[in-house]
Amino acid sequence: MTDDQTRGASPSEFMRPIEDLLFMHPLVTGKVVLHTESIENLCKTVFRTVALRHTGLYYTGKSGVGKSWALEFLESYLRKKKPNLPVVIHNNKNNQVPSIRAFFKFYLATVENERLSGETADLVLRLTRNLAGIARSSGLDVLVLLIDEAQNMDLLDFNFLKDVGNELAREGASLITVLMGQEPQFSKVVRKIQFNQRSDLISRFVLRQHDFFGIRSADDLRKLLSQIDSQTWEETPGVTWTQFFVPEAYSAGFRLAVHAEVMFETLLKEQIDKKVEFPARQVFAAIREFLTDCASQDSPEMIFETEIWIESVATSAIAEVVLHEAEAKKKRSKE
Protein backbone atom coordinates (compact mmCIF):
# COMPACT_ATOMS: atom_id res chain seq x y z
CA MET A 1 0.00 0.00 0.00
CA THR A 2 1.39 3.42 -0.94
CA ASP A 3 1.35 6.45 1.35
CA ASP A 4 -1.30 8.08 -0.87
CA GLN A 5 -3.49 5.00 -0.66
CA THR A 6 -3.12 4.85 3.13
CA ARG A 7 -4.11 8.50 3.54
CA GLY A 8 -7.31 7.93 1.61
CA ALA A 9 -8.22 4.62 3.21
CA SER A 10 -11.49 4.20 5.03
CA PRO A 11 -11.56 2.03 8.18
CA SER A 12 -12.86 -0.94 6.18
CA GLU A 13 -10.09 -0.60 3.60
CA PHE A 14 -7.30 0.01 6.12
CA MET A 15 -4.71 -2.75 6.16
CA ARG A 16 -1.77 -3.29 8.53
CA PRO A 17 0.32 -0.07 8.60
CA ILE A 18 3.68 0.01 6.89
CA GLU A 19 6.75 0.51 9.05
CA ASP A 20 7.41 4.13 8.17
CA LEU A 21 3.89 5.05 9.33
CA LEU A 22 4.61 3.34 12.65
CA PHE A 23 7.64 5.60 13.13
CA MET A 24 5.43 8.67 12.59
CA HIS A 25 2.36 7.61 14.56
CA PRO A 26 1.32 10.13 17.28
CA LEU A 27 1.19 7.42 19.95
CA VAL A 28 4.86 6.72 19.18
CA THR A 29 6.10 10.28 18.63
CA GLY A 30 4.08 11.88 21.43
CA LYS A 31 3.34 14.90 19.22
CA VAL A 32 -0.36 14.72 20.08
CA VAL A 33 -0.98 15.21 23.81
CA LEU A 34 -3.86 13.28 25.30
CA HIS A 35 -5.48 14.94 28.29
CA THR A 36 -5.40 13.14 31.61
CA GLU A 37 -7.47 14.12 34.62
CA SER A 38 -4.49 16.10 35.91
CA ILE A 39 -4.24 18.04 32.65
CA GLU A 40 -7.98 18.76 32.72
CA ASN A 41 -7.67 20.16 36.26
CA LEU A 42 -4.66 22.22 35.20
CA CYS A 43 -6.53 23.78 32.27
CA LYS A 44 -9.64 24.65 34.30
CA THR A 45 -7.65 26.14 37.18
CA VAL A 46 -5.35 28.21 34.98
CA PHE A 47 -8.19 29.55 32.82
CA ARG A 48 -10.05 30.70 35.93
CA THR A 49 -6.83 32.22 37.27
CA VAL A 50 -6.30 34.16 34.04
CA ALA A 51 -9.93 35.30 33.88
CA LEU A 52 -9.75 36.65 37.44
CA ARG A 53 -6.22 38.08 37.02
CA HIS A 54 -4.79 36.11 39.96
CA THR A 55 -1.04 35.58 40.36
CA GLY A 56 1.29 33.28 42.24
CA LEU A 57 0.24 29.98 40.67
CA TYR A 58 2.61 27.02 40.43
CA TYR A 59 2.44 23.26 39.89
CA THR A 60 4.82 20.55 41.05
CA GLY A 61 5.09 16.92 40.08
CA LYS A 62 7.44 13.98 40.01
CA SER A 63 9.70 13.18 37.09
CA GLY A 64 7.96 11.51 34.16
CA VAL A 65 4.36 12.45 35.00
CA GLY A 66 4.01 14.51 31.81
CA LYS A 67 4.57 18.07 33.05
CA SER A 68 6.05 19.39 29.78
CA TRP A 69 3.29 17.73 27.74
CA ALA A 70 0.76 19.33 30.07
CA LEU A 71 2.08 22.84 29.46
CA GLU A 72 1.95 22.29 25.69
CA PHE A 73 -1.65 21.11 26.01
CA LEU A 74 -2.44 24.07 28.28
CA GLU A 75 -1.02 26.53 25.75
CA SER A 76 -3.22 25.07 23.02
CA TYR A 77 -6.24 24.98 25.33
CA LEU A 78 -5.91 28.65 26.30
CA ARG A 79 -5.50 29.74 22.67
CA LYS A 80 -8.64 27.84 21.69
CA LYS A 81 -10.68 29.17 24.61
CA LYS A 82 -9.53 32.75 24.03
CA PRO A 83 -7.89 33.13 20.58
CA ASN A 84 -6.57 36.64 21.24
CA LEU A 85 -5.09 35.74 24.64
CA PRO A 86 -1.28 36.18 24.50
CA VAL A 87 0.37 33.02 25.83
CA VAL A 88 4.14 32.54 25.92
CA ILE A 89 5.71 29.21 26.91
CA HIS A 90 9.30 29.24 28.13
CA ASN A 91 11.62 26.35 29.00
CA ASN A 92 13.86 27.39 31.88
CA LYS A 93 17.09 25.77 30.74
CA ASN A 94 19.46 24.20 33.20
CA ASN A 95 22.66 26.20 32.67
CA GLN A 96 25.74 24.67 34.24
CA VAL A 97 27.56 28.01 33.87
CA PRO A 98 25.06 30.77 34.73
CA SER A 99 25.26 33.79 32.45
CA ILE A 100 23.07 36.88 32.80
CA ARG A 101 23.36 37.63 29.09
CA ALA A 102 22.49 34.04 28.16
CA PHE A 103 19.54 34.21 30.54
CA PHE A 104 17.96 37.15 28.72
CA LYS A 105 18.89 35.74 25.29
CA PHE A 106 16.95 32.57 26.09
CA TYR A 107 13.89 34.66 26.96
CA LEU A 108 14.29 36.72 23.78
CA ALA A 109 14.38 33.50 21.78
CA THR A 110 11.16 32.46 23.50
CA VAL A 111 9.37 35.54 22.13
CA GLU A 112 11.07 34.98 18.74
CA ASN A 113 13.20 38.11 18.87
CA GLU A 114 16.36 37.49 16.87
CA ARG A 115 18.14 40.67 17.99
CA LEU A 116 20.52 39.22 20.56
CA SER A 117 23.29 41.82 20.38
CA GLY A 118 23.99 44.75 22.69
CA GLU A 119 24.78 45.27 26.34
CA THR A 120 22.92 43.38 29.04
CA ALA A 121 20.81 46.46 29.77
CA ASP A 122 19.82 46.59 26.09
CA LEU A 123 18.71 42.96 26.20
CA VAL A 124 16.65 43.56 29.34
CA LEU A 125 14.95 46.62 27.90
CA ARG A 126 14.29 44.91 24.56
CA LEU A 127 12.77 41.89 26.26
CA THR A 128 10.52 43.76 28.67
CA ARG A 129 9.27 45.99 25.86
CA ASN A 130 8.64 42.90 23.72
CA LEU A 131 6.53 41.28 26.40
CA ALA A 132 4.67 44.51 27.14
CA GLY A 133 3.96 44.92 23.43
CA ILE A 134 2.56 41.40 23.22
CA ALA A 135 0.20 42.13 26.12
CA ARG A 136 -0.98 45.46 24.67
CA SER A 137 -1.54 44.18 21.14
CA SER A 138 -4.04 41.55 22.29
CA GLY A 139 -6.51 44.13 23.59
CA LEU A 140 -6.86 42.08 26.78
CA ASP A 141 -4.03 43.83 28.64
CA VAL A 142 -2.70 40.56 30.01
CA LEU A 143 0.23 38.25 29.27
CA VAL A 144 0.25 34.59 30.34
CA LEU A 145 3.75 33.22 30.80
CA LEU A 146 4.05 29.43 31.14
CA ILE A 147 7.43 28.38 32.52
CA ASP A 148 8.58 24.78 32.26
CA GLU A 149 11.42 23.24 34.32
CA ALA A 150 10.82 25.86 37.01
CA GLN A 151 13.02 23.90 39.43
CA ASN A 152 15.98 25.43 37.57
CA MET A 153 14.93 28.96 38.51
CA ASP A 154 16.93 31.18 40.84
CA LEU A 155 16.39 34.59 42.40
CA LEU A 156 17.62 36.19 39.16
CA ASP A 157 14.69 34.63 37.31
CA PHE A 158 12.14 35.78 39.86
CA ASN A 159 13.58 39.29 40.04
CA PHE A 160 13.38 39.50 36.25
CA LEU A 161 9.77 38.33 36.28
CA LYS A 162 9.00 40.96 38.91
CA ASP A 163 10.53 43.64 36.66
CA VAL A 164 8.46 42.43 33.71
CA GLY A 165 5.33 42.49 35.89
CA ASN A 166 6.10 46.05 36.95
CA GLU A 167 6.70 47.11 33.35
CA LEU A 168 3.38 45.61 32.27
CA ALA A 169 1.61 47.29 35.21
CA ARG A 170 2.95 50.67 34.04
CA GLU A 171 1.38 49.88 30.68
CA GLY A 172 -1.92 48.98 32.34
CA ALA A 173 -1.46 45.24 31.76
CA SER A 174 -1.06 42.17 33.98
CA LEU A 175 1.53 39.40 33.99
CA ILE A 176 0.23 35.99 35.00
CA THR A 177 2.82 33.27 35.48
CA VAL A 178 2.21 29.54 35.65
CA LEU A 179 5.28 27.67 36.87
CA MET A 180 5.73 23.93 36.36
CA GLY A 181 8.47 22.44 38.52
CA GLN A 182 9.83 19.04 39.42
CA GLU A 183 9.74 17.83 42.98
CA PRO A 184 11.52 17.86 45.36
CA GLN A 185 13.81 20.37 43.61
CA PHE A 186 11.24 23.14 43.20
CA SER A 187 10.32 23.06 46.89
CA LYS A 188 13.96 23.91 47.60
CA VAL A 189 13.63 26.93 45.29
CA VAL A 190 10.53 28.07 47.20
CA ARG A 191 12.29 27.61 50.53
CA LYS A 192 15.19 29.71 49.29
CA ILE A 193 12.81 32.56 48.46
CA GLN A 194 11.20 32.21 51.88
CA PHE A 195 14.62 32.12 53.61
CA ASN A 196 15.52 35.39 51.89
CA GLN A 197 12.23 36.83 53.18
CA ARG A 198 11.17 37.87 49.69
CA SER A 199 7.50 38.38 50.39
CA ASP A 200 7.27 40.39 47.14
CA LEU A 201 8.25 37.31 45.14
CA ILE A 202 6.18 34.91 47.21
CA SER A 203 2.96 36.87 46.74
CA ARG A 204 3.48 37.19 42.99
CA PHE A 205 4.81 33.79 41.99
CA VAL A 206 4.69 31.04 44.62
CA LEU A 207 1.63 31.81 46.68
CA ARG A 208 -0.61 28.96 45.49
CA GLN A 209 0.73 25.46 44.97
CA HIS A 210 -1.02 22.66 43.05
CA ASP A 211 -0.02 19.05 42.48
CA PHE A 212 0.42 17.64 39.02
CA PHE A 213 0.05 13.89 39.21
CA GLY A 214 0.39 10.82 37.03
CA ILE A 215 -1.96 7.84 36.66
CA ARG A 216 -3.46 7.13 40.10
CA SER A 217 -6.51 4.94 39.47
CA ALA A 218 -8.19 2.59 37.03
CA ASP A 219 -10.51 5.45 36.13
CA ASP A 220 -7.51 7.66 35.23
CA LEU A 221 -6.22 4.88 33.00
CA ARG A 222 -9.66 4.26 31.46
CA LYS A 223 -9.99 7.92 30.43
CA LEU A 224 -6.58 7.74 28.77
CA LEU A 225 -7.31 4.46 26.98
CA SER A 226 -10.70 5.73 25.78
CA GLN A 227 -8.93 8.53 23.95
CA ILE A 228 -6.56 6.06 22.30
CA ASP A 229 -9.60 4.01 21.26
CA SER A 230 -11.25 7.05 19.64
CA GLN A 231 -8.43 9.39 18.57
CA THR A 232 -7.67 9.55 14.83
CA TRP A 233 -4.60 10.61 12.86
CA GLU A 234 -4.55 12.79 9.75
CA GLU A 235 -2.29 10.31 7.94
CA THR A 236 -4.93 7.59 8.30
CA PRO A 237 -8.32 9.37 8.24
CA GLY A 238 -11.14 7.54 9.98
CA VAL A 239 -8.75 5.08 11.63
CA THR A 240 -8.44 5.28 15.41
CA TRP A 241 -5.11 4.79 17.15
CA THR A 242 -6.12 1.39 18.52
CA GLN A 243 -7.44 0.40 15.11
CA PHE A 244 -4.11 1.40 13.53
CA PHE A 245 -2.36 -1.39 15.44
CA VAL A 246 -5.11 -4.06 15.48
CA PRO A 247 -7.59 -3.27 12.67
CA GLU A 248 -9.22 -6.72 12.57
CA ALA A 249 -9.66 -7.00 16.34
CA TYR A 250 -10.92 -3.43 16.49
CA SER A 251 -13.53 -4.14 13.82
CA ALA A 252 -14.65 -7.10 15.92
CA GLY A 253 -15.12 -4.88 18.98
CA PHE A 254 -11.73 -4.86 20.76
CA ARG A 255 -11.22 -1.72 22.88
CA LEU A 256 -8.42 -0.93 25.33
CA ALA A 257 -10.65 1.00 27.76
CA VAL A 258 -12.73 -2.11 28.49
CA HIS A 259 -9.67 -3.66 30.15
CA ALA A 260 -8.56 -0.65 32.19
CA GLU A 261 -9.38 -2.32 35.52
CA VAL A 262 -7.24 -5.41 34.96
CA MET A 263 -4.49 -3.31 33.38
CA PHE A 264 -4.33 -1.05 36.43
CA GLU A 265 -4.42 -4.04 38.79
CA THR A 266 -1.37 -5.36 36.98
CA LEU A 267 0.43 -2.07 37.60
CA LEU A 268 -0.43 -2.31 41.31
CA LYS A 269 0.55 -5.96 41.66
CA GLU A 270 4.17 -5.38 42.69
CA GLN A 271 3.47 -2.22 44.69
CA ILE A 272 3.39 -2.17 48.48
CA ASP A 273 1.84 1.30 48.52
CA LYS A 274 -1.53 0.97 46.79
CA LYS A 275 -1.87 4.76 46.60
CA VAL A 276 1.12 5.04 44.30
CA GLU A 277 0.93 7.14 41.12
CA PHE A 278 2.42 5.89 37.87
CA PRO A 279 4.43 8.18 35.58
CA ALA A 280 2.66 8.94 32.30
CA ARG A 281 5.92 8.49 30.38
CA GLN A 282 6.24 4.83 31.39
CA VAL A 283 2.50 4.14 31.11
CA PHE A 284 2.53 5.37 27.50
CA ALA A 285 5.62 3.23 26.85
CA ALA A 286 3.78 0.15 28.18
CA ILE A 287 0.72 0.88 26.01
CA ARG A 288 2.92 1.23 22.91
CA GLU A 289 4.66 -2.05 23.70
CA PHE A 290 1.32 -3.77 24.27
CA LEU A 291 -0.30 -2.61 21.02
CA THR A 292 2.81 -3.41 18.98
CA ASP A 293 2.87 -6.96 20.37
CA CYS A 294 -0.87 -7.35 19.81
CA ALA A 295 -0.42 -6.26 16.18
CA SER A 296 1.49 -9.47 15.45
CA GLN A 297 -1.52 -11.59 16.39
CA ASP A 298 -4.31 -9.33 15.14
CA SER A 299 -7.49 -11.17 14.18
CA PRO A 300 -11.25 -10.87 14.73
CA GLU A 301 -10.89 -13.48 17.49
CA MET A 302 -8.11 -11.64 19.36
CA ILE A 303 -8.81 -11.13 23.06
CA PHE A 304 -7.01 -9.19 25.78
CA GLU A 305 -3.99 -11.19 26.91
CA THR A 306 -2.92 -10.32 30.45
CA GLU A 307 0.48 -11.95 29.90
CA ILE A 308 1.26 -9.61 27.00
CA TRP A 309 0.33 -6.61 29.15
CA ILE A 310 2.52 -7.91 32.01
CA GLU A 311 5.46 -8.20 29.62
CA SER A 312 4.79 -4.71 28.26
CA VAL A 313 4.74 -3.27 31.78
CA ALA A 314 8.01 -5.03 32.57
CA THR A 315 9.66 -3.76 29.38
CA SER A 316 8.60 -0.17 30.13
CA ALA A 317 10.29 -0.40 33.56
CA ILE A 318 7.35 1.18 35.40
CA ALA A 319 8.09 -0.76 38.61
CA GLU A 320 11.74 0.33 38.58
CA VAL A 321 10.83 4.00 38.20
CA VAL A 322 8.24 3.84 40.99
CA LEU A 323 10.69 1.97 43.27
CA HIS A 324 13.41 4.54 42.61
CA GLU A 325 11.02 7.36 43.51
CA ALA A 326 9.95 5.58 46.72
CA GLU A 327 13.56 5.04 47.79
CA ALA A 328 14.44 8.66 47.01
CA LYS A 329 11.45 9.83 49.05
CA LYS A 330 12.50 7.63 51.99
CA LYS A 331 16.04 8.99 51.81
CA ARG A 332 14.79 12.60 51.78
CA SER A 333 12.62 11.98 54.85
CA LYS A 334 15.73 10.88 56.82
CA GLU A 335 17.75 13.95 55.87
RODO-2510 file (C-alpha; in nm, 4 decimals, decimal comma):
residues 335
     n   res          X          Y          Z
     1     m     0,0000     0,0000     0,0000
     2     t     0,1386     0,3415    -0,0937
     3     d     0,1352     0,6446     0,1349
     4     d    -0,1300     0,8079    -0,0865
     5     q    -0,3492     0,5001    -0,0658
     6     t    -0,3119     0,4852     0,3127
     7     r    -0,4112     0,8503     0,3540
     8     g    -0,7315     0,7931     0,1610
     9     a    -0,8217     0,4618     0,3210
    10     s    -1,1488     0,4197     0,5028
    11     p    -1,1563     0,2031     0,8177
    12     s    -1,2865    -0,0936     0,6184
    13     e    -1,0087    -0,0599     0,3601
    14     f    -0,7299     0,0006     0,6120
    15     m    -0,4708    -0,2750     0,6157
    16     r    -0,1766    -0,3285     0,8528
    17     p     0,0324    -0,0070     0,8597
    18     i     0,3682     0,0008     0,6886
    19     e     0,6745     0,0514     0,9054
    20     d     0,7410     0,4129     0,8171
    21     l     0,3887     0,5050     0,9331
    22     l     0,4615     0,3337     1,2654
    23     f     0,7636     0,5602     1,3126
    24     m     0,5425     0,8672     1,2594
    25     h     0,2356     0,7606     1,4561
    26     p     0,1323     1,0129     1,7277
    27     l     0,1194     0,7423     1,9946
    28     v     0,4859     0,6723     1,9184
    29     t     0,6104     1,0282     1,8628
    30     g     0,4081     1,1877     2,1427
    31     k     0,3337     1,4897     1,9221
    32     v    -0,0356     1,4724     2,0082
    33     v    -0,0977     1,5210     2,3809
    34     l    -0,3861     1,3279     2,5304
    35     h    -0,5481     1,4937     2,8285
    36     t    -0,5398     1,3136     3,1607
    37     e    -0,7466     1,4123     3,4623
    38     s    -0,4492     1,6101     3,5913
    39     i    -0,4236     1,8037     3,2649
    40     e    -0,7979     1,8759     3,2718
    41     n    -0,7666     2,0158     3,6256
    42     l    -0,4657     2,2224     3,5201
    43     c    -0,6532     2,3781     3,2274
    44     k    -0,9636     2,4646     3,4297
    45     t    -0,7650     2,6141     3,7185
    46     v    -0,5353     2,8207     3,4978
    47     f    -0,8189     2,9545     3,2820
    48     r    -1,0049     3,0704     3,5926
    49     t    -0,6827     3,2222     3,7269
    50     v    -0,6303     3,4165     3,4036
    51     a    -0,9925     3,5304     3,3877
    52     l    -0,9752     3,6645     3,7444
    53     r    -0,6218     3,8078     3,7022
    54     h    -0,4789     3,6113     3,9956
    55     t    -0,1040     3,5581     4,0356
    56     g     0,1293     3,3275     4,2244
    57     l     0,0245     2,9977     4,0667
    58     y     0,2611     2,7023     4,0428
    59     y     0,2442     2,3263     3,9888
    60     t     0,4816     2,0554     4,1054
    61     g     0,5087     1,6920     4,0085
    62     k     0,7439     1,3981     4,0010
    63     s     0,9700     1,3181     3,7087
    64     g     0,7961     1,1511     3,4158
    65     v     0,4356     1,2451     3,4998
    66     g     0,4010     1,4513     3,1813
    67     k     0,4574     1,8065     3,3049
    68     s     0,6047     1,9388     2,9785
    69     w     0,3285     1,7725     2,7742
    70     a     0,0760     1,9327     3,0065
    71     l     0,2085     2,2844     2,9458
    72     e     0,1950     2,2291     2,5692
    73     f    -0,1650     2,1111     2,6009
    74     l    -0,2440     2,4066     2,8276
    75     e    -0,1021     2,6534     2,5754
    76     s    -0,3218     2,5069     2,3016
    77     y    -0,6239     2,4978     2,5332
    78     l    -0,5908     2,8652     2,6303
    79     r    -0,5504     2,9741     2,2670
    80     k    -0,8644     2,7840     2,1689
    81     k    -1,0679     2,9170     2,4609
    82     k    -0,9529     3,2748     2,4032
    83     p    -0,7892     3,3126     2,0579
    84     n    -0,6565     3,6637     2,1240
    85     l    -0,5090     3,5736     2,4639
    86     p    -0,1278     3,6180     2,4495
    87     v     0,0366     3,3018     2,5826
    88     v     0,4137     3,2537     2,5921
    89     i     0,5712     2,9207     2,6909
    90     h     0,9296     2,9236     2,8128
    91     n     1,1618     2,6346     2,9005
    92     n     1,3864     2,7394     3,1876
    93     k     1,7086     2,5766     3,0736
    94     n     1,9463     2,4196     3,3198
    95     n     2,2656     2,6201     3,2673
    96     q     2,5742     2,4666     3,4237
    97     v     2,7561     2,8015     3,3867
    98     p     2,5064     3,0767     3,4728
    99     s     2,5265     3,3792     3,2452
   100     i     2,3073     3,6877     3,2799
   101     r     2,3358     3,7625     2,9089
   102     a     2,2492     3,4042     2,8161
   103     f     1,9538     3,4206     3,0539
   104     f     1,7965     3,7145     2,8715
   105     k     1,8887     3,5737     2,5294
   106     f     1,6952     3,2567     2,6089
   107     y     1,3894     3,4655     2,6958
   108     l     1,4290     3,6725     2,3782
   109     a     1,4379     3,3497     2,1781
   110     t     1,1156     3,2464     2,3496
   111     v     0,9370     3,5545     2,2133
   112     e     1,1074     3,4982     1,8745
   113     n     1,3195     3,8111     1,8872
   114     e     1,6364     3,7494     1,6867
   115     r     1,8142     4,0670     1,7988
   116     l     2,0525     3,9224     2,0560
   117     s     2,3292     4,1823     2,0377
   118     g     2,3990     4,4746     2,2693
   119     e     2,4784     4,5269     2,6340
   120     t     2,2918     4,3377     2,9042
   121     a     2,0812     4,6462     2,9769
   122     d     1,9817     4,6589     2,6091
   123     l     1,8710     4,2959     2,6203
   124     v     1,6650     4,3563     2,9340
   125     l     1,4951     4,6624     2,7896
   126     r     1,4288     4,4914     2,4560
   127     l     1,2774     4,1889     2,6256
   128     t     1,0518     4,3762     2,8674
   129     r     0,9272     4,5992     2,5857
   130     n     0,8641     4,2902     2,3718
   131     l     0,6530     4,1280     2,6402
   132     a     0,4666     4,4509     2,7136
   133     g     0,3962     4,4922     2,3433
   134     i     0,2562     4,1404     2,3218
   135     a     0,0198     4,2134     2,6119
   136     r    -0,0981     4,5462     2,4670
   137     s    -0,1542     4,4182     2,1136
   138     s    -0,4040     4,1555     2,2295
   139     g    -0,6505     4,4127     2,3587
   140     l    -0,6864     4,2083     2,6780
   141     d    -0,4034     4,3826     2,8641
   142     v    -0,2703     4,0559     3,0014
   143     l     0,0226     3,8251     2,9271
   144     v     0,0246     3,4594     3,0337
   145     l     0,3752     3,3218     3,0800
   146     l     0,4048     2,9428     3,1141
   147     i     0,7433     2,8382     3,2519
   148     d     0,8585     2,4776     3,2256
   149     e     1,1417     2,3241     3,4318
   150     a     1,0823     2,5859     3,7008
   151     q     1,3023     2,3896     3,9434
   152     n     1,5979     2,5425     3,7574
   153     m     1,4934     2,8957     3,8506
   154     d     1,6930     3,1178     4,0839
   155     l     1,6389     3,4592     4,2404
   156     l     1,7621     3,6191     3,9159
   157     d     1,4687     3,4630     3,7308
   158     f     1,2143     3,5784     3,9860
   159     n     1,3577     3,9289     4,0041
   160     f     1,3381     3,9504     3,6253
   161     l     0,9766     3,8333     3,6276
   162     k     0,8996     4,0963     3,8907
   163     d     1,0535     4,3642     3,6657
   164     v     0,8456     4,2434     3,3713
   165     g     0,5333     4,2491     3,5888
   166     n     0,6100     4,6052     3,6953
   167     e     0,6704     4,7110     3,3350
   168     l     0,3384     4,5615     3,2274
   169     a     0,1613     4,7290     3,5205
   170     r     0,2950     5,0667     3,4044
   171     e     0,1379     4,9876     3,0678
   172     g    -0,1916     4,8978     3,2341
   173     a    -0,1461     4,5239     3,1762
   174     s    -0,1062     4,2171     3,3979
   175     l     0,1527     3,9398     3,3995
   176     i     0,0229     3,5988     3,5005
   177     t     0,2823     3,3266     3,5483
   178     v     0,2208     2,9537     3,5646
   179     l     0,5285     2,7668     3,6868
   180     m     0,5725     2,3926     3,6359
   181     g     0,8467     2,2436     3,8519
   182     q     0,9827     1,9036     3,9417
   183     e     0,9741     1,7831     4,2982
   184     p     1,1524     1,7862     4,5362
   185     q     1,3813     2,0370     4,3608
   186     f     1,1243     2,3135     4,3203
   187     s     1,0324     2,3060     4,6891
   188     k     1,3960     2,3907     4,7599
   189     v     1,3633     2,6932     4,5295
   190     v     1,0531     2,8071     4,7197
   191     r     1,2289     2,7606     5,0534
   192     k     1,5194     2,9709     4,9291
   193     i     1,2811     3,2557     4,8458
   194     q     1,1204     3,2210     5,1883
   195     f     1,4618     3,2122     5,3610
   196     n     1,5516     3,5389     5,1891
   197     q     1,2231     3,6832     5,3184
   198     r     1,1175     3,7870     4,9685
   199     s     0,7505     3,8381     5,0390
   200     d     0,7272     4,0389     4,7144
   201     l     0,8255     3,7313     4,5136
   202     i     0,6179     3,4915     4,7211
   203     s     0,2957     3,6869     4,6739
   204     r     0,3485     3,7186     4,2985
   205     f     0,4807     3,3786     4,1991
   206     v     0,4693     3,1035     4,4618
   207     l     0,1627     3,1810     4,6676
   208     r    -0,0610     2,8962     4,5490
   209     q     0,0727     2,5456     4,4973
   210     h    -0,1020     2,2659     4,3046
   211     d    -0,0021     1,9049     4,2481
   212     f     0,0419     1,7641     3,9019
   213     f     0,0051     1,3895     3,9210
   214     g     0,0386     1,0821     3,7028
   215     i    -0,1962     0,7836     3,6661
   216     r    -0,3465     0,7127     4,0099
   217     s    -0,6507     0,4942     3,9467
   218     a    -0,8188     0,2591     3,7033
   219     d    -1,0507     0,5452     3,6135
   220     d    -0,7511     0,7660     3,5231
   221     l    -0,6217     0,4878     3,2998
   222     r    -0,9661     0,4259     3,1456
   223     k    -0,9986     0,7918     3,0425
   224     l    -0,6579     0,7739     2,8773
   225     l    -0,7312     0,4457     2,6977
   226     s    -1,0704     0,5731     2,5783
   227     q    -0,8926     0,8534     2,3954
   228     i    -0,6557     0,6062     2,2302
   229     d    -0,9601     0,4014     2,1257
   230     s    -1,1246     0,7046     1,9637
   231     q    -0,8429     0,9388     1,8567
   232     t    -0,7674     0,9547     1,4826
   233     w    -0,4603     1,0610     1,2864
   234     e    -0,4554     1,2790     0,9748
   235     e    -0,2288     1,0311     0,7938
   236     t    -0,4927     0,7590     0,8296
   237     p    -0,8321     0,9366     0,8237
   238     g    -1,1140     0,7542     0,9977
   239     v    -0,8754     0,5080     1,1627
   240     t    -0,8441     0,5275     1,5413
   241     w    -0,5111     0,4788     1,7146
   242     t    -0,6116     0,1386     1,8521
   243     q    -0,7436     0,0401     1,5107
   244     f    -0,4113     0,1400     1,3527
   245     f    -0,2364    -0,1391     1,5444
   246     v    -0,5107    -0,4056     1,5476
   247     p    -0,7588    -0,3274     1,2669
   248     e    -0,9219    -0,6721     1,2567
   249     a    -0,9661    -0,7002     1,6335
   250     y    -1,0922    -0,3425     1,6493
   251     s    -1,3531    -0,4135     1,3819
   252     a    -1,4649    -0,7104     1,5920
   253     g    -1,5120    -0,4875     1,8984
   254     f    -1,1733    -0,4863     2,0760
   255     r    -1,1215    -0,1721     2,2878
   256     l    -0,8423    -0,0929     2,5331
   257     a    -1,0651     0,0997     2,7756
   258     v    -1,2725    -0,2106     2,8494
   259     h    -0,9671    -0,3656     3,0146
   260     a    -0,8560    -0,0648     3,2193
   261     e    -0,9378    -0,2319     3,5518
   262     v    -0,7239    -0,5406     3,4963
   263     m    -0,4486    -0,3315     3,3376
   264     f    -0,4333    -0,1054     3,6433
   265     e    -0,4421    -0,4035     3,8794
   266     t    -0,1371    -0,5358     3,6980
   267     l     0,0425    -0,2070     3,7597
   268     l    -0,0427    -0,2312     4,1315
   269     k     0,0552    -0,5955     4,1661
   270     e     0,4169    -0,5375     4,2686
   271     q     0,3474    -0,2222     4,4688
   272     i     0,3385    -0,2173     4,8484
   273     d     0,1837     0,1297     4,8518
   274     k    -0,1529     0,0972     4,6793
   275     k    -0,1873     0,4759     4,6599
   276     v     0,1122     0,5040     4,4295
   277     e     0,0935     0,7138     4,1124
   278     f     0,2419     0,5895     3,7874
   279     p     0,4425     0,8185     3,5576
   280     a     0,2656     0,8942     3,2302
   281     r     0,5917     0,8492     3,0381
   282     q     0,6236     0,4834     3,1393
   283     v     0,2496     0,4135     3,1114
   284     f     0,2532     0,5365     2,7498
   285     a     0,5618     0,3229     2,6851
   286     a     0,3782     0,0152     2,8182
   287     i     0,0725     0,0879     2,6012
   288     r     0,2915     0,1234     2,2908
   289     e     0,4665    -0,2047     2,3703
   290     f     0,1325    -0,3773     2,4270
   291     l    -0,0296    -0,2610     2,1025
   292     t     0,2815    -0,3414     1,8983
   293     d     0,2875    -0,6957     2,0371
   294     c    -0,0875    -0,7346     1,9811
   295     a    -0,0423    -0,6263     1,6183
   296     s     0,1489    -0,9472     1,5448
   297     q    -0,1521    -1,1587     1,6386
   298     d    -0,4308    -0,9329     1,5140
   299     s    -0,7486    -1,1166     1,4183
   300     p    -1,1247    -1,0866     1,4731
   301     e    -1,0886    -1,3482     1,7494
   302     m    -0,8108    -1,1641     1,9363
   303     i    -0,8808    -1,1129     2,3059
   304     f    -0,7014    -0,9191     2,5778
   305     e    -0,3989    -1,1192     2,6913
   306     t    -0,2922    -1,0324     3,0448
   307     e     0,0475    -1,1952     2,9896
   308     i     0,1262    -0,9614     2,6998
   309     w     0,0335    -0,6607     2,9152
   310     i     0,2517    -0,7911     3,2007
   311     e     0,5459    -0,8204     2,9622
   312     s     0,4794    -0,4711     2,8263
   313     v     0,4742    -0,3268     3,1779
   314     a     0,8014    -0,5035     3,2568
   315     t     0,9657    -0,3757     2,9381
   316     s     0,8601    -0,0173     3,0126
   317     a     1,0292    -0,0402     3,3560
   318     i     0,7350     0,1178     3,5400
   319     a     0,8092    -0,0755     3,8605
   320     e     1,1741     0,0329     3,8577
   321     v     1,0831     0,4001     3,8205
   322     v     0,8243     0,3839     4,0995
   323     l     1,0687     0,1968     4,3267
   324     h     1,3413     0,4538     4,2608
   325     e     1,1016     0,7356     4,3507
   326     a     0,9948     0,5582     4,6716
   327     e     1,3560     0,5037     4,7788
   328     a     1,4437     0,8661     4,7014
   329     k     1,1455     0,9828     4,9052
   330     k     1,2497     0,7627     5,1993
   331     k     1,6037     0,8993     5,1807
   332     r     1,4789     1,2595     5,1777
   333     s     1,2623     1,1984     5,4852
   334     k     1,5725     1,0876     5,6817
   335     e     1,7749     1,3949     5,5869
***
